[in-house]
Amino acid sequence: MLKDELESLLETQKKEWSLLATNYDALSKVERKFFDFGGFIVRVEHNPARVVSSLAKTDAATIAQRKCFLCEANRPKEQEGIEFLGKYHALTNPFPIFPKHFTIADKNHSLQSISASRLLDMLELSAEMEGYVTFYNGPRAGASAPDHFHFQAGNASYLPQPEYLPCDLIGKESFSSGTQREITGWAEDTIAGLKNRQKETEAAPEEEPMMNIFCRYENGKWTMTITGRKKHRPSCFFEDGSLKISPGAVDMTGVIIAARKEDFERITADDIRKIYAEVSLGKL
């Protein structure tokens, strides 16, 4: 199973790759605080190693000027990969959020864009990674490498299960089935609905709808959750002296990553509600 191979690789790389070892060690020192929103708890974590991803510039000009860090030729020599489905490299993530955090990157340099075949790959990945949640950051909804297709995977127990998120805080839809055709059909219909809403509100309706996708496999069934987005980053991110909170997929499950200490210390329940209201599309 891919899960067993990756977990073994992670333990090996902790011994051989100093950057990865340092950042995993730092996870044990991550500070956390909790906010109760009527029975649903949002957890805020101060994880300074995530500054590389959370504050990354993802505009077209910046992407064009930097080397793609998911391409094999540009990856650190210590970062080994395990082939998956003949078209992906499954990698340890050197800037982890989860106790075990992996990136599953296309072997070729292709844009971050979901499709029917990619959804099937996600189901296959989830079945190989039982006990984990696999997820997809849309190119305009949190992906720090929008120019290179990838999934991520992390311990499911670390996150509040995304299908349980209350719609009044973060808009989402979930569907469970033991049949791949049913899951992918539901996902394609949901994404098409997001696309139609996007046409009404955006100047570039041809682009992929802003969304995050999560998938778990358990007891022979997949559960997929899609979170619609209005924005990648809230307005406070761009204001001088304000919070630099940049929600990706993980943040949309109720775990907000604060890369900077000052943001972790200052954030309030009101800030959290405003951030989610600004970046979440609401009920799908």
SVG drawing of the C-alpha trace seen along z (x, -y; Angstrom):
<svg xmlns="http://www.w3.org/2000/svg" viewBox="-27 -50 48 52">
<polyline fill="none" stroke="black" stroke-width="0.4" points="0.0,0.0 1.2,-3.5 0.4,-4.6 2.9,-2.1 5.6,-3.0 5.2,-6.7 5.2,-6.3 8.4,-4.3 9.9,-6.9 9.0,-9.7 10.9,-8.0 13.9,-7.5 13.9,-11.1 13.6,-12.4 17.1,-10.9 18.6,-12.0 17.0,-15.4 17.8,-18.1 15.2,-20.6 12.4,-18.0 13.6,-16.8 13.8,-20.3 10.3,-21.2 8.7,-18.0 10.4,-18.5 8.9,-22.0 5.4,-20.5 5.7,-19.3 6.1,-23.0 3.2,-24.4 1.0,-26.6 -2.7,-26.2 -5.8,-28.1 -9.4,-27.4 -12.6,-29.3 -16.1,-27.9 -18.7,-28.9 -21.8,-27.4 -20.4,-23.9 -18.0,-23.9 -14.4,-24.5 -12.0,-26.4 -8.4,-25.7 -5.7,-28.3 -2.1,-27.1 1.1,-29.1 3.2,-27.2 6.1,-29.4 7.5,-26.9 4.4,-27.4 5.4,-31.0 6.9,-29.6 3.5,-28.5 1.1,-30.8 2.8,-34.0 4.0,-32.8 3.3,-35.1 1.1,-33.2 0.6,-35.8 1.4,-34.9 4.6,-37.1 6.1,-35.5 5.2,-32.0 6.9,-32.6 10.1,-33.8 10.7,-31.1 11.7,-27.4 8.9,-25.0 9.7,-23.3 7.5,-20.2 9.4,-19.4 11.8,-16.5 14.8,-18.5 14.3,-21.3 13.4,-19.3 16.0,-19.0 18.3,-16.0 17.1,-14.6 13.4,-14.6 12.8,-11.1 9.5,-10.1 7.4,-7.0 5.7,-6.4 1.9,-6.3 -0.4,-5.2 2.5,-5.6 2.0,-9.4 2.6,-10.9 5.5,-11.1 4.3,-10.8 6.6,-13.0 7.2,-13.9 6.2,-17.5 9.1,-19.4 6.8,-22.1 4.2,-19.9 0.9,-20.8 0.0,-17.2 1.9,-14.7 2.4,-12.9 2.1,-15.2 2.6,-14.2 2.4,-15.8 1.4,-13.8 2.7,-15.7 2.3,-14.9 5.5,-13.7 5.0,-16.2 4.8,-20.0 1.0,-20.5 -1.3,-23.1 -3.3,-22.7 -6.7,-21.9 -9.2,-19.3 -10.9,-17.0 -12.9,-13.7 -9.7,-11.7 -8.0,-13.6 -11.1,-13.0 -10.7,-9.3 -7.0,-9.5 -8.1,-11.2 -10.4,-8.3 -7.6,-5.8 -5.2,-7.8 -7.7,-8.0 -8.2,-4.2 -4.4,-3.7 -4.3,-6.2 -7.0,-5.0 -6.8,-6.8 -5.8,-10.0 -7.6,-12.8 -6.5,-13.7 -7.2,-17.2 -6.9,-19.5 -6.2,-23.2 -7.6,-25.0 -5.1,-27.2 -6.8,-30.3 -7.9,-28.9 -4.7,-28.2 -2.3,-26.3 1.2,-27.6 2.2,-25.8 -0.7,-26.6 1.5,-25.8 2.1,-22.1 -0.7,-19.6 -0.7,-18.0 -2.8,-16.5 -1.9,-16.5 -2.6,-14.0 -2.5,-14.1 -3.8,-12.3 -7.6,-12.4 -7.7,-12.5 -5.8,-15.8 -8.7,-17.7 -12.3,-18.3 -14.0,-16.1 -14.8,-18.6 -18.2,-17.2 -19.4,-18.3 -18.6,-22.0 -21.6,-24.1 -22.9,-25.9 -23.3,-29.2 -19.6,-29.4 -18.1,-27.7 -20.1,-26.7 -19.6,-23.1 -21.3,-20.1 -20.5,-16.4 -21.4,-13.1 -20.6,-9.5 -20.7,-6.3 -18.9,-3.1 -19.1,-3.6 -16.6,-5.7 -19.0,-6.6 -21.5,-8.0 -18.8,-10.1 -17.3,-11.5 -20.7,-12.2 -21.7,-14.1 -18.4,-16.0 -18.7,-17.0 -22.3,-18.2 -21.2,-20.3 -18.2,-21.8 -20.5,-22.7 -22.8,-24.4 -19.9,-26.4 -18.9,-27.2 -22.4,-28.7 -22.2,-30.8 -18.8,-32.0 -20.1,-33.2 -22.5,-35.5 -19.9,-37.1 -16.4,-36.9 -14.7,-38.7 -12.9,-35.5 -15.6,-32.8 -13.5,-30.4 -11.2,-29.7 -11.7,-26.8 -14.1,-27.7 -12.4,-28.6 -12.7,-25.6 -11.0,-23.1 -11.8,-19.4 -11.4,-16.8 -11.7,-13.0 -11.6,-10.2 -11.9,-6.4 -13.3,-4.4 -15.0,-1.0 -15.3,-0.6 -16.8,-4.1 -15.5,-7.4 -16.7,-10.7 -15.9,-13.7 -16.4,-17.3 -16.2,-20.5 -15.8,-23.9 -16.7,-26.8 -14.6,-30.0 -15.1,-33.7 -11.5,-34.6 -8.2,-33.1 -7.1,-35.7 -9.2,-38.0 -8.8,-41.8 -7.0,-41.9 -4.0,-40.0 -3.3,-43.1 -3.7,-45.7 -0.6,-47.2 -0.4,-46.1 -3.2,-43.6 -3.5,-39.8 -1.6,-37.8 -4.0,-34.9 -4.1,-33.0 -6.7,-30.2 -5.8,-27.1 -7.7,-23.8 -6.7,-23.0 -7.9,-26.3 -11.3,-25.6 -11.8,-22.6 -11.6,-24.8 -7.8,-24.7 -6.4,-28.1 -2.7,-28.3 -1.0,-31.4 2.6,-31.5 3.4,-34.7 3.4,-34.9 1.7,-38.3 -1.2,-37.0 -1.6,-34.0 -1.7,-36.3 -4.0,-38.9 -6.6,-36.9 -10.1,-37.0 -13.4,-35.1 -14.7,-38.1 -11.7,-38.1 -12.3,-34.4 -15.9,-34.9 -15.1,-37.8 -12.3,-35.9 -14.6,-32.9 -17.4,-35.1 -15.1,-36.8 -13.4,-33.8 -16.2,-31.2 -18.9,-31.1 -21.5,-30.1 -24.1,-27.4 -23.5,-25.7"/>
</svg>
